[in-house]
Amino acid sequence: MIQDIYPSKLHNEFARCEMRDDDVALFYDAEGRVLLKENDGKICFTTGADAAGEQTVYLFSLDEKRFFLVMDRNEFRKEGFKNYTVREVRDICAGKEVYALFTAYHLWKWYEDNKYCGRCGEKLDLGTTERSLVCPKCGNTVYPRINPAVIVGVIKDDCLLITRYNRGYAHNALVAGFTEIGETLEETVAREVMEETGIEVTNIRYYKSQPWGMAQDILVGYYCDAVGDGRIRMDANELKYAEWVRREEIVLQPNNLSLTNEMMKMFKEGKR
Ligand SMILES: [Zn+2]
């Protein structure tokens, strides 16, 4: 999965530090596309030297390499570099850099969407003791937003409930959805499976979680069992496909970045 980068490690502890010329400094455009150079599958990052004079904020370190975010948009250009969406990053990068760039995107999106105080409209300042934004006028403190969502492997006999979404990702997937205010994750599982496929589930058990910066999510994976005859009533607004698929016939996604793919793979290989 995207976060499985051992023995490398992404250090996300908050720190205030001065940017050096050899750090990574990421430039994003208004659409959230990051400036990179790709060379034979190897990613070159823009550097602290490129961002000299800009306001930046420290994001995290990938092993020893420190990543900063350039806070204000500008027209900075560099030969051989171009802007990539996070989806394109998923296609052109491999390994730990994908995880770093998904995480950087999540942070960029949060800073981008929280420039002004939601209470009084004043411009927010960077927090100095933790990852936060603080209103200098009314004291409102804004913390990073992470959206909880579930991924559900629904099992019936020797079959798994495979879906494909109407919009966005084109490959095979599982039932998925965001947690609503006022419910537990297990209740999200039961509600989403019922809403998307009309199936009642039981024996809901936790599998693993995954940070998924592309959609500002924390994904929480569960397996569960279908109750009754398993007749599918698909929500055609959300899905274009929902079928029971036998283990050996499950077609996996093109790479193993996602928790969804790992859950399909585990079932396909008889490990669940
Ligand atoms: Zn305020």
Residues whose N, C-alpha, C, O or C-beta is under 5 A from the ligand:
A	BS01	ZN	C117 R119 C120 G121 E122 C135 K137 C138 G139 N140
